[in-house]
């Protein structure tokens, strides 16, 4: 029997399909370079997205530019899909002047950019859900045709803010997409020790909202589920709890030793399910990608990353006198 040709989901052109792959690959290559820079002592901290690129780029691609995104600390792929440049992300990584997230005030992973409608996540885990609910509530009060989307890990769902956010969103039928990027571990604690249920999305029923679980390493499945969810929100049908089953293939952060809580065999098995290689195969079967284009794009991206590293290392740190700017009201402000 002949193999069925993969089909493009609703709303994605051929260029759109290819762009999703490019965003995923840029996220991987940039993340790998950041990891190396940390290991050679040039940067103090990195928290990686490796293995979760399909989950991140997939749900972000289903949104419009005027929708509001509240990412979490691992969402490098979201930042890239939304339009943050490699140069900007490297400035943030080194904490330098010109970092669009916080102008060098925050540690890496606090993605936020006004021009991209991306609200910086809090350093306190999971409270970004409440921020997204507040944004969605304002959208509804103003009668706007917009959606708010927020991401978090499955470990965060143990916090009270998770339940408060879902409860408020359900009461007011808010246009908000809750995205659980479930990588199986709350730092070092496996899911079966975090909760007694198999799927985080099972909790949606208690709040009378849609709950959906999909393969987070299948970027087109993620995109389709997210698109359906945001369209549901735009129609006034309320929020969706979207769970993406995925895996991080590196430690929780550069300060973590994952060898103490998971086997190398488990990690290698998940590396064999690499979402980037999987999607590259899909595009190849569609006739939209090939080895030559892949190598050319990798070379181009790596050159861009190296230029960004050089520029960020040479960039000045923020001036100490500006440390409290935008923290307290300044003279003349209303």
N, C-alpha and C positions, 0 to 999 in steps of 0.2 A: 504494500500500500504506500502511495506517495505521501511524503511529509507535507502537512498543511503549512502554507505560508503564513507567517505572523501578520496580524492586522494592526494597523495604527488605531489607537483609541480616538474617541470623539474629541474634536477640537485641536488635534495635533497634526500639523503639516509635516512634510518630510524634513524641512529645515528644523522644525520644532523637535522632532524625534532625535535628530543628530545633536542639537544643542543640549538636550538632556544628557547625552553621553559625554559631551565635552565638559559640561559642568561637573559631572561626577568624576571625570578623570582629573580635572584641575584640582578638585578637592583632595583627591588621593595624593597627587604629586606634591601639592603644597604641604599637606599634612606630613608626608614623609620627610620633606626638607626641614620642616619645623622640628620634627622629632630628632633629626640629625643635629641640628643647631643646638638643641637642648643637651644632647649627649656629649657634645664637644665643649660644653660650658659657655656657649655664647648667649643663651637665653635661659631664664630660671625655671620656666614652667610651660608645659603643654598638655592639653587634654584632647585626645584624638577622636576623629570621626571615622577612622579606617574600618571598613566593613559595613558602615551604616549609610553610605553615600546614596544608595537607591531610596532608602526611606526618606532621607532629607530632601534630596532634589525632587523626588516624585511628588511629595505633598506640596512643596513650595511651588512647583510648576503649575499646579491646578488653580492657583490664585491669580487675581488681577493685580496690576501694579498699585492700584489705589486701595487694595485691601491692606489691613494692618497685621503684621507678623510680630509675635513675641517669642523669639527663639530661646532655647536653653543652651547651656555652656558647650555642648558638643556639636552644635549645629553649624559647623563650617560650611557644609554643603548648601544649607539654606542661605547663608550670607552670600555665597558665590552665585547661586541661582537668582537671588534678588538683584544682584548687580554690583556688589562690592568687589573692588578690583584686588588683584594680587598685591599691588603696591600698597594699597590701603591696609590690607590684612597684615602685611609684614610690618608696617609702622605700628600697628596695634600689638603685634607679637613682641616687638622690642620696646614697647611703651614710649614711643617717640612723638615729638611734636607733629601735628597733622593727622594723627590717628582719628578717624571720623567717629569711632565708638565713644571715646571719652577724652581724646586729646592726651593720651598717655597716663590717665589717672587710674585706670583699672587694669587688673590682670587679664591675660588672654581669655577669650571665651565669652566676654561680655559684649556680644554683638548688638549694635544699635546704630541706626542711621536715619536721620530725619527725611532726607530726600528719597529714601527707599521705603518709607513707612514701616520702619523696623524699630520697635521699642526695645531698649536695652533690658535684658533680663536681670533680676535681682541676684545678689550674691547669696541670698537665703534661698535654699532649694525649694521649689514648687510654688512660691508666692506669685510667680509670673502668671499662673493660671488666673488668679484674682485680678491682676492687671488687665489681662485679655478680656475677662468678663466685664470689667468696667468700661473698656473701650467699646465692646459690643453693645452694652447698654446705652452708651452715648449715641452710637450709630442708630440704634432703633428709635431713640427719643427724637433724633433729628430727621428721621425718615430717609436715611441714606441707603443706597443700594451697595452696601459694602459688608465684608465679613472680616472678623478677627480670627486669627489662628494662633495657637500656642502649642509648643512642644515640651515634652518632659520624658524622663525615664520611668520605667515601671516601679522602681524603688520609691519614687516620689509619691506614688499613690497611697502610701501608708500615712501620709501627712493629712492633718485636718483640712488644710487649704484645698486639697483635691476635692473633698466632699462638699465643702462650702461653695466652691466654684461651680461644680456640677449642679448643686441644689439651686443656686441663684439663676444659673442659665436656664434651668428647666422651668422654674416658676414663671420667668418672663419670656420664655421662648426666644432666646437671644441667638443672633446669627454668629455663632462661634464654633470653631472647629478645634476640638481637643485632640492632640496627636500624641499618643504614647509610643515612643520609640523603644520598644521592649527588647533590650539586648540580653536579657536573661540574668543580669547581675546588678544588684544594688551595691556598687563598688565590689565587695567580696562576697556578698550574700546571694546565693542562688534563689531563683524565683520561688521554689517550693518551700523555702523558709521565710519568704516574704508574705505569702498569701496562700489560702487553701483552695483557690479556684485556678482553673487552667488559663483562663483568658481575662485580662483586665477589662475588656469590653463587656464582659458579663455584668459588670456593675452599672452599665447604662440603664438597664431595665428598672432599677430602683429609683431612677430619676425621670422616667418616662421620656427617654431620648433614644435615638438610634445608636446602636453599638455594633461596630464592625471590626473584624480581625482579618488581616490579609498577610500574605508573605511579604515581609519588608525588604527582602532581597530581590523582588521582582518589581522593577521600577515602574513598569506600565500598569501593573495591578495596583500599586500604590497610587499612581496618578488617577486612575479611573475611580478608585474608592474615594479619594480626596475630592475629586471634581463632583461626584454625586453628592458628597456631604456639603460642599460649599453652595451648590445649587439648591439643596434643601434649605440651607440657612437663608439664602436670598429670597426664597419663596415664603419666608415667614414660618417655616415648619420647625424651627428650633435648632438646637445644637446636636452635634454628633461626637461620640467618643470613638475615635479611630485608633486601633491598635495595630502596630506594625511589628511583626516578629522578625527580629534581626539579630546581629551579634557584633560586638566589637572585637577585633582580632589582635588588639594590643592592650596593654594594661589600662586600668581606669584613667590613670594620668601618669606623668613622668615620675611621680613620687610613689607609685604603686608597684608592688611585685606580685603579679598575678600567678606566679608559679606556686604560691602557697595555698591557693584555693581552687585552681582548675588544672586539668592535665594538659600536657602538650598535645596529646592525641586528640583531645576535644578541639583545641584551637586549630590544629592542622586540618581536621575534618571540616570545620567551618570555612577555612581558607579555600577549600575545594569548592565552596559554594559562593565564591567571590561575585558580588553583584555587578561589578564592572565587567569582568570577563563574560558573565552571563548575558548582559545587555549588548556587549560588543558582538556576540554570536547572533543575537536577534537582529541587529542592524545589518550584519553581513548577509543573513538569510533574506532580508528585505531588499538587498542590493544597494544599501545606502552607505556602506562602509567597507573598507578593505585594509589589508595590512599596511600598504603604502601610505594611505591617509592617516592611519593610526600612528605610525612611526613619525611622520612629518609633524603631526599635531603634538606628540609628546616632546619632540625636539624643540618646537616653537614654545611650548609651555614651560619647559625647563629653562630655556633662555630667559623668558620673562620673569620666572621666579628668581633666577640668579641676579638679574638686574635689580629686582625689588629688594633682595637681600643686601646688595651693595649699597643701594640708596638709603635703606632703612638704617643700616649700621652707621652710615655717615651723617644721618639726620640728627639734629640736636634734640636733647631731652626738653620737656616743657620747662619753662622758667618757674622757679619755686614761688615767685611772687604771685603767680596765677593759680596756686593750689586751691584757694577757696573761691575762685570765680565760679559763678552759677550755683554755689552752695548757699550763700547768704545774699540777701538783697543788697544791691549796690545803690549808692547815692544817685538820685534822679530816676530810679526805676519806679514804675507804678505797681 
